[in-house]
Each structure stands twice: as C-alpha cells, then as structure tokens.
Amino acid sequence: MKQRFLILSAIICLLPIKLMAADTLTVEQKIVSEYSHKAVFRNQIWQNIAIRYDLRPFSLTTVSVNGLYEERGNAALAQEGNGEKNFSAEVNSSVVLNQRNRLFGTASYRNGRRENVIWNENSDYSLIYPYVVGDSIGGYMKEEEYKFSGGYTHRFGKWTAGAELAYRAVIAYRDKDPRPRNIISDLQACLALSRNLGGKYILGLSVQARQYNQKSDIKFLADKGSTSVYQMLGLGMDYVRFASSQTSSRYTGSGIGGSIDLLPISKHGECNGFSASLRTDYFHLTKELVSVNYAPINEVRNVNVSLESAWTRRNREWEYGVRLLAAIQQRTGIENIFGDPTGNVYPKISSVDQFKNTTLQAALKGMIGQRLNENRHWGWTLLPTVSYGQTKPEYKDNGRYVEIASASGGLEAQSLWKVSKVLLAASIAGGYTSNVKSEYSLTGLDSKGSVGSTLLSNIDYLSDDHASIALKLRGDYILSDRYAVFLSADWLHQEYNKCGGTDRIEVSLGVTF
C-alpha cells in the first residue's frame, strides 16, 4: 500500500509540472518528432543524464496502461518460465522548465505472473544467476513491481550538470507449495557532467552507483510436507552441504560504473554527425543463508563493458544512419568453503572461483528513410540489422562447459501516415538467427534426472535456429494542440527449428501532452 501511494504521488506531481512548462510546438509536432529514429537510433548515450538534456527540445508527458501476454512453450529458459501475463500503468515525463533547467521523471506499477518456473525460486534470475535456490516442482510466480525515477539537469555556459535517482521494489510469491516470497529493493543513483566543445560536440562523463537487496523465504503448508530445495551453483551443480533444508536466503549487492560520451550538438532538434558512448559497470553480489547465521556461501563479480557508436545525417527530406554496438560481459562465481560449525556459526576457511561465464555481443544497424513533414503526409524508414552473439559458461571443478554462438540478420520497415487528426504508424520486421557453434561437456551429469534434463533443454533452446516476425500498429488521435490519445498493439512470433513457436502480444492505451 505504501508503494502504491508513492507511485500515485509521483504521477500526480509530474502532471502539474508539465503544465507549468510553456511550449510553442503542438502535440502533433512533438509526436511526429518522437517517431523520428534520430533519437531512438542512439540508445546507450542517453543514459547519461547530462547528455539527455539534448534528447528533445520540448516538454512531453505520456501516461499509459498496458497489457502483455506471452507464451513460449519449450523455447524458454526453465528458470525464467515459459509464459507471462501482466498489466501495468506508466507515466513518463520530460519537462523543459526554461532555457537552463530540465526535469525527467518516470513512475510505473506492474502486476502479473510468470508460468512454469522450475529450478529457480528467486527473482531477477539474470542478475543473481547461477546462485539461485531451486527445486524440481516450481510453478507459477506472481509479481508486483513498483518503479520510479527522477532526474534534473542544469546548463551553465558551456557546461551541463545532472543528477538522477531511480528506485525499484518487487514482491514475488506463489500461494501453492513450494511457497517462495521474494522482496526486492533496488536503488540506483547517477551524477553526470558535460561540456560544449567548440560548438560542434558535447563531451560527457557520468558515474553511477547501485545498492541491491533480495530477501527470499520458502514455506510449505500442505499436509504432504516439504520437498528438498537446493543451492544451485551453475551447469547442474549444487552445494551439497547446504541442500534439502535451507529455505531462507538473502542477496546483497552493490555496483559502480561510469561512462564517457560524445554527441554532436543538436541543431533544430537534430543530432547530425558521429556519436560514441563507452560504458563500464561493476557489480558484486553476496548470497547468504539466513538460517545458518547468514553464512555467505556464494559471491558474484560481474563486469560489463559496452561501446555504442553511431552516425546520422538528414537533409531536407532524407535521413540516413548507421550504428555499431559491441559488448562484453565477464561473470565470475565464487564458492566459499566453511569448516565445522560452532553452535550455528560456520567459519569460512577458503574461497574458490568455480563458475565463469563470458558473453560477447556485436550488432550493426542501418537506417534510411523519408520523414513526414509539412509537405509530406507519409514517411517511411528501413532498418537492416546484422548481429553476432556468443556465451560460454564454465564450471572449473569438473570441467563442465557450454559454448554457444549464433549469427542473425533482419530487416524492419516502418511507415507513418497523417490522415486528418490521426497519425497512423505501422511496422513489420522479420529476421533469422542461425547457430554457428554449439559445444558442451557435462561430465558426471545425470541427463535423465530433473536437473540434467532441464539443463539440456536450456541448451537446446539457446542453440536452436529460429525465424521471427513482428508487427506493430499505433494510432494517435489529436484532441487539441496540447492533447492526444493513442492505442497501440505489438505482436512478435518466433518459430524455432526444434523447440516450436512463441507468441508475445502487448497492447497500450494512453494520452500524450
């Protein structure tokens, strides 16, 4: 109830701020500008709050309600479930207070459930893996998520300074045995500074910090009694010493990161030219068992480095662009070894680096199109993409490893029409992903047991060739110079060679002003 109150308060506070900021552009002109891919073509660089000052030269607020349905069948990671249903409400606002000051804010609430989750009774699997608490029964997982953030930027001379604070709270649970209850708090803060370089480029620097906590408890209320739960270690391994009865765990993590960013100076709302963003993040996580005096049985050290570079150009009617994204992630998992307990205290006697996962990604994306303007009532854009990805998780003690690599290519075509007071947007995208390499050695794995069959099923999914098609439709109805309502629907279908098909549908209804 307290979180709901905070979300509603944030939304209420954002709306009147928007009304205070005078704009010369109509809402129709703003929406047309937002459809431009010049802003969204660059993604990573806008994470710098000082650079974000130049994202758009006008105020804009969007309030929406959204519904999502996803069914994945066998084409899914077992630890994340094979389906999802949720409802959400969200507000996003950027406010130009005056020539020197700008505000950014978001607030959202999501309520839903994931289906058929096994060998993972925790939340945020991609953040805490491989050290989850798991069992072979699993089931659905209900989730409630609250998110809000606020940022402020100030320009003084050739300099711009900014600060941003974001908070996420999650409660996830199941009301059927096993009954996990996960409570998450995730706080992030960012400070940034940028400078105008000779009237042509903006150079930005940012630093960010993160504090993360997840408390997890599992209960059994049925007459049949409890089942065994396991402290998973990756690639089908588990911490045998703490198996069966340890049902309470706590994850605490902290992170730090930074970026250096270069953006061409915006002229008339257009960032033409070359941009680059180099970002690095470090995150350390500790897993503790509550019932054994918070013994820290596992640790994770995760390093991310990503580089985004882009070039865009627009003349009177045409626009062009190319973007390169390259990223590497190095994840190290540590197992702490304990001596014989004294009372309920387990003395730590050593630590061993046992798990490692290296992930590589590279993607090249192009853009060509004609934009809608006062003389054209139809605009279009083509976005071709090629990419390569590779992952290699390893467990050192017994030499287990999995190495999977894939290459993909695709094309997206988008159109925008203006018909009287209606803006209609439509896009269709298709692509194909082909496995390049799939090798593994799983020494000692019982392939017929629940853990072994689940691991092999995950490998089959991650290494499977598949085709995809996506359709997006959106209509914006202009109510006045200041307000518009919109309705959108997105559909994504993937067809895997061995694992079958998946479908994802999302619909949104909202207002823009």
TAZI-V357204 format. One record per residue. RES is the residue in three letters. D_LAST is the distance of its C-alpha to the last C-alpha in Angstrom with 2 decimals. Layout:
# TAZI-V357204
res->RES d_last->D_LAST
res->RES d_last->D_LAST
This chain:
# TAZI-V357204
res->MET d_last->28.65
res->LYS d_last->28.19
res->GLN d_last->25.84
res->ARG d_last->23.69
res->PHE d_last->23.53
res->LEU d_last->22.47
res->ILE d_last->19.60
res->LEU d_last->18.32
res->SER d_last->18.93
res->ALA d_last->16.96
res->ILE d_last->13.85
res->ILE d_last->14.44
res->CYS d_last->15.06
res->LEU d_last->11.95
res->LEU d_last->9.57
res->PRO d_last->11.51
res->ILE d_last->11.90
res->LYS d_last->8.36
res->LEU d_last->9.06
res->MET d_last->12.27
res->ALA d_last->11.30
res->ALA d_last->11.65
res->ASP d_last->10.64
res->THR d_last->12.77
res->LEU d_last->10.90
res->THR d_last->8.99
res->VAL d_last->6.11
res->GLU d_last->9.39
res->GLN d_last->11.16
res->LYS d_last->8.99
res->ILE d_last->9.39
res->VAL d_last->12.99
res->SER d_last->13.52
res->GLU d_last->12.52
res->TYR d_last->15.05
res->SER d_last->17.59
res->HIS d_last->20.11
res->LYS d_last->20.98
res->ALA d_last->18.78
res->VAL d_last->19.46
res->PHE d_last->23.03
res->ARG d_last->23.75
res->ASN d_last->23.21
res->GLN d_last->25.68
res->ILE d_last->25.29
res->TRP d_last->21.72
res->GLN d_last->23.26
res->ASN d_last->24.62
res->ILE d_last->22.24
res->ALA d_last->23.68
res->ILE d_last->23.25
res->ARG d_last->19.61
res->TYR d_last->19.08
res->ASP d_last->19.35
res->LEU d_last->17.14
res->ARG d_last->14.31
res->PRO d_last->14.55
res->PHE d_last->10.96
res->SER d_last->8.40
res->LEU d_last->5.95
res->THR d_last->5.40
res->THR d_last->6.63
res->VAL d_last->8.85
res->SER d_last->11.77
res->VAL d_last->15.39
res->ASN d_last->17.96
res->GLY d_last->21.62
res->LEU d_last->24.23
res->TYR d_last->27.86
res->GLU d_last->30.37
res->GLU d_last->34.10
res->ARG d_last->36.23
res->GLY d_last->39.82
res->ASN d_last->42.25
res->ALA d_last->39.84
res->ALA d_last->38.64
res->LEU d_last->39.73
res->ALA d_last->41.59
res->GLN d_last->40.36
res->GLU d_last->36.70
res->GLY d_last->37.34
res->ASN d_last->37.04
res->GLY d_last->34.10
res->GLU d_last->30.85
res->LYS d_last->28.78
res->ASN d_last->25.77
res->PHE d_last->22.67
res->SER d_last->19.76
res->ALA d_last->16.53
res->GLU d_last->14.25
res->VAL d_last->11.35
res->ASN d_last->10.76
res->SER d_last->9.44
res->SER d_last->10.76
res->VAL d_last->11.01
res->VAL d_last->13.17
res->LEU d_last->15.17
res->ASN d_last->17.64
res->GLN d_last->19.84
res->ARG d_last->21.54
res->ASN d_last->19.37
res->ARG d_last->16.48
res->LEU d_last->15.40
res->PHE d_last->14.63
res->GLY d_last->14.50
res->THR d_last->14.77
res->ALA d_last->16.26
res->SER d_last->17.67
res->TYR d_last->20.50
res->ARG d_last->22.71
res->ASN d_last->25.75
res->GLY d_last->28.17
res->ARG d_last->31.60
res->ARG d_last->33.48
res->GLU d_last->36.61
res->ASN d_last->40.17
res->VAL d_last->39.98
res->ILE d_last->43.50
res->TRP d_last->45.18
res->ASN d_last->42.23
res->GLU d_last->41.56
res->ASN d_last->39.08
res->SER d_last->35.37
res->ASP d_last->33.85
res->TYR d_last->36.70
res->SER d_last->35.64
res->LEU d_last->35.67
res->ILE d_last->38.98
res->TYR d_last->41.05
res->PRO d_last->43.98
res->TYR d_last->44.82
res->VAL d_last->43.52
res->VAL d_last->45.50
res->GLY d_last->46.41
res->ASP d_last->48.38
res->SER d_last->49.24
res->ILE d_last->47.83
res->GLY d_last->44.14
res->GLY d_last->41.84
res->TYR d_last->38.21
res->MET d_last->36.03
res->LYS d_last->33.37
res->GLU d_last->30.55
res->GLU d_last->27.87
res->GLU d_last->25.64
res->TYR d_last->23.43
res->LYS d_last->21.58
res->PHE d_last->19.68
res->SER d_last->19.54
res->GLY d_last->18.71
res->GLY d_last->19.40
res->TYR d_last->19.98
res->THR d_last->21.15
res->HIS d_last->23.13
res->ARG d_last->24.64
res->PHE d_last->28.06
res->GLY d_last->29.99
res->LYS d_last->30.36
res->TRP d_last->29.40
res->THR d_last->26.24
res->ALA d_last->26.51
res->GLY d_last->24.27
res->ALA d_last->24.62
res->GLU d_last->22.99
res->LEU d_last->24.04
res->ALA d_last->23.41
res->TYR d_last->25.09
res->ARG d_last->25.76
res->ALA d_last->27.93
res->VAL d_last->29.51
res->ILE d_last->32.10
res->ALA d_last->33.90
res->TYR d_last->36.90
res->ARG d_last->39.19
res->ASP d_last->41.02
res->LYS d_last->43.93
res->ASP d_last->46.65
res->PRO d_last->46.19
res->ARG d_last->43.52
res->PRO d_last->41.58
res->ARG d_last->39.15
res->ASN d_last->37.11
res->ILE d_last->35.06
res->ILE d_last->33.04
res->SER d_last->31.51
res->ASP d_last->30.08
res->LEU d_last->29.13
res->GLN d_last->28.17
res->ALA d_last->27.87
res->CYS d_last->27.44
res->LEU d_last->28.40
res->ALA d_last->27.97
res->LEU d_last->29.12
res->SER d_last->28.84
res->ARG d_last->30.64
res->ASN d_last->30.43
res->LEU d_last->33.59
res->GLY d_last->34.89
res->GLY d_last->31.64
res->LYS d_last->31.53
res->TYR d_last->30.55
res->ILE d_last->28.98
res->LEU d_last->31.14
res->GLY d_last->29.68
res->LEU d_last->31.38
res->SER d_last->30.11
res->VAL d_last->31.90
res->GLN d_last->30.77
res->ALA d_last->32.57
res->ARG d_last->32.38
res->GLN d_last->34.10
res->TYR d_last->34.44
res->ASN d_last->36.32
res->GLN d_last->37.08
res->LYS d_last->39.64
res->SER d_last->41.11
res->ASP d_last->43.66
res->ILE d_last->45.31
res->LYS d_last->47.22
res->PHE d_last->49.54
res->LEU d_last->50.10
res->ALA d_last->51.84
res->ASP d_last->55.62
res->LYS d_last->56.19
res->GLY d_last->55.50
res->SER d_last->53.65
res->THR d_last->53.47
res->SER d_last->53.76
res->VAL d_last->50.77
res->TYR d_last->50.98
res->GLN d_last->49.67
res->MET d_last->48.65
res->LEU d_last->49.43
res->GLY d_last->48.20
res->LEU d_last->49.79
res->GLY d_last->51.36
res->MET d_last->52.97
res->ASP d_last->52.81
res->TYR d_last->54.25
res->VAL d_last->57.37
res->ARG d_last->58.39
res->PHE d_last->55.29
res->ALA d_last->54.99
res->SER d_last->55.13
res->SER d_last->54.45
res->GLN d_last->51.79
res->THR d_last->48.70
res->SER d_last->46.77
res->SER d_last->45.15
res->ARG d_last->42.83
res->TYR d_last->40.88
res->THR d_last->40.05
res->GLY d_last->38.56
res->SER d_last->37.44
res->GLY d_last->36.15
res->ILE d_last->35.64
res->GLY d_last->34.31
res->GLY d_last->33.21
res->SER d_last->32.01
res->ILE d_last->32.73
res->ASP d_last->30.17
res->LEU d_last->30.40
res->LEU d_last->27.53
res->PRO d_last->27.87
res->ILE d_last->26.18
res->SER d_last->22.98
res->LYS d_last->23.50
res->HIS d_last->20.75
res->GLY d_last->18.47
res->GLU d_last->21.27
res->CYS d_last->23.55
res->ASN d_last->26.68
res->GLY d_last->29.81
res->PHE d_last->31.18
res->SER d_last->29.64
res->ALA d_last->31.30
res->SER d_last->30.68
res->LEU d_last->33.55
res->ARG d_last->32.83
res->THR d_last->35.36
res->ASP d_last->35.17
res->TYR d_last->38.04
res->PHE d_last->37.96
res->HIS d_last->40.95
res->LEU d_last->41.22
res->THR d_last->44.12
res->LYS d_last->44.99
res->GLU d_last->47.19
res->LEU d_last->49.18
res->VAL d_last->48.82
res->SER d_last->52.09
res->VAL d_last->54.23
res->ASN d_last->53.28
res->TYR d_last->50.07
res->ALA d_last->52.06
res->PRO d_last->49.86
res->ILE d_last->50.97
res->ASN d_last->48.48
res->GLU d_last->46.32
res->VAL d_last->43.81
res->ARG d_last->43.23
res->ASN d_last->40.41
res->VAL d_last->39.68
res->ASN d_last->36.85
res->VAL d_last->36.79
res->SER d_last->34.29
res->LEU d_last->33.94
res->GLU d_last->31.13
res->SER d_last->31.73
res->ALA d_last->29.86
res->TRP d_last->30.32
res->THR d_last->27.90
res->ARG d_last->28.43
res->ARG d_last->26.72
res->ASN d_last->28.37
res->ARG d_last->27.17
res->GLU d_last->26.62
res->TRP d_last->27.72
res->GLU d_last->26.57
res->TYR d_last->28.85
res->GLY d_last->28.90
res->VAL d_last->31.02
res->ARG d_last->30.50
res->LEU d_last->33.19
res->LEU d_last->32.78
res->ALA d_last->35.88
res->ALA d_last->36.21
res->ILE d_last->39.13
res->GLN d_last->39.39
res->GLN d_last->42.64
res->ARG d_last->43.00
res->THR d_last->46.20
res->GLY d_last->47.30
res->ILE d_last->49.98
res->GLU d_last->52.36
res->ASN d_last->54.06
res->ILE d_last->57.68
res->PHE d_last->59.14
res->GLY d_last->62.71
res->ASP d_last->64.34
res->PRO d_last->62.54
res->THR d_last->64.06
res->GLY d_last->62.98
res->ASN d_last->59.39
res->VAL d_last->58.79
res->TYR d_last->58.65
res->PRO d_last->59.65
res->LYS d_last->57.88
res->ILE d_last->60.56
res->SER d_last->58.74
res->SER d_last->55.58
res->VAL d_last->55.40
res->ASP d_last->52.76
res->GLN d_last->52.90
res->PHE d_last->49.60
res->LYS d_last->47.84
res->ASN d_last->45.06
res->THR d_last->44.12
res->THR d_last->41.09
res->LEU d_last->40.39
res->GLN d_last->37.48
res->ALA d_last->36.95
res->ALA d_last->34.50
res->LEU d_last->34.14
res->LYS d_last->31.17
res->GLY d_last->30.88
res->MET d_last->28.28
res->ILE d_last->28.84
res->GLY d_last->26.72
res->GLN d_last->25.49
res->ARG d_last->21.89
res->LEU d_last->20.10
res->ASN d_last->20.03
res->GLU d_last->20.67
res->ASN d_last->24.18
res->ARG d_last->23.61
res->HIS d_last->21.83
res->TRP d_last->22.80
res->GLY d_last->22.52
res->TRP d_last->24.38
res->THR d_last->25.20
res->LEU d_last->28.24
res->LEU d_last->28.39
res->PRO d_last->31.99
res->THR d_last->32.82
res->VAL d_last->36.11
res->SER d_last->36.67
res->TYR d_last->39.48
res->GLY d_last->39.65
res->GLN d_last->42.58
res->THR d_last->43.28
res->LYS d_last->46.62
res->PRO d_last->47.04
res->GLU d_last->50.57
res->TYR d_last->52.70
res->LYS d_last->55.55
res->ASP d_last->58.19
res->ASN d_last->59.08
res->GLY d_last->57.70
res->ARG d_last->55.00
res->TYR d_last->52.26
res->VAL d_last->49.79
res->GLU d_last->48.61
res->ILE d_last->46.04
res->ALA d_last->44.56
res->SER d_last->42.49
res->ALA d_last->41.12
res->SER d_last->38.33
res->GLY d_last->36.83
res->GLY d_last->34.03
res->LEU d_last->31.87
res->GLU d_last->28.29
res->ALA d_last->27.27
res->GLN d_last->23.69
res->SER d_last->22.56
res->LEU d_last->19.51
res->TRP d_last->19.92
res->LYS d_last->18.20
res->VAL d_last->19.59
res->SER d_last->18.61
res->LYS d_last->15.01
res->VAL d_last->15.11
res->LEU d_last->14.80
res->LEU d_last->17.45
res->ALA d_last->18.24
res->ALA d_last->21.56
res->SER d_last->23.79
res->ILE d_last->27.28
res->ALA d_last->29.08
res->GLY d_last->32.67
res->GLY d_last->34.92
res->TYR d_last->38.21
res->THR d_last->39.42
res->SER d_last->43.16
res->ASN d_last->45.22
res->VAL d_last->47.15
res->LYS d_last->49.02
res->SER d_last->49.68
res->GLU d_last->52.44
res->TYR d_last->53.24
res->SER d_last->56.16
res->LEU d_last->56.02
res->THR d_last->59.44
res->GLY d_last->60.57
res->LEU d_last->57.56
res->ASP d_last->58.42
res->SER d_last->56.57
res->LYS d_last->57.34
res->GLY d_last->56.06
res->SER d_last->52.54
res->VAL d_last->51.48
res->GLY d_last->53.10
res->SER d_last->51.78
res->THR d_last->48.22
res->LEU d_last->48.49
res->LEU d_last->49.92
res->SER d_last->47.19
res->ASN d_last->44.55
res->ILE d_last->46.49
res->ASP d_last->46.71
res->TYR d_last->42.94
res->LEU d_last->42.12
res->SER d_last->44.74
res->ASP d_last->44.10
res->ASP d_last->43.17
res->HIS d_last->40.14
res->ALA d_last->38.00
res->SER d_last->34.30
res->ILE d_last->31.95
res->ALA d_last->28.18
res->LEU d_last->25.95
res->LYS d_last->22.15
res->LEU d_last->20.22
res->ARG d_last->16.55
res->GLY d_last->15.07
res->ASP d_last->11.60
res->TYR d_last->11.78
res->ILE d_last->10.00
res->LEU d_last->10.00
res->SER d_last->9.55
res->ASP d_last->8.83
res->ARG d_last->5.48
res->TYR d_last->4.66
res->ALA d_last->6.46
res->VAL d_last->8.80
res->PHE d_last->11.12
res->LEU d_last->14.65
res->SER d_last->16.70
res->ALA d_last->20.34
res->ASP d_last->22.45
res->TRP d_last->26.26
res->LEU d_last->28.74
res->HIS d_last->32.50
res->GLN d_last->35.20
res->GLU d_last->38.87
res->TYR d_last->41.37
res->ASN d_last->44.95
res->LYS d_last->46.54
res->CYS d_last->43.88
res->GLY d_last->42.35
res->GLY d_last->38.78
res->THR d_last->35.43
res->ASP d_last->32.23
res->ARG d_last->28.71
res->ILE d_last->25.96
res->GLU d_last->22.36
res->VAL d_last->19.78
res->SER d_last->16.13
res->LEU d_last->13.88
res->GLY d_last->10.26
res->VAL d_last->6.76
res->THR d_last->3.79
res->PHE d_last->0.00
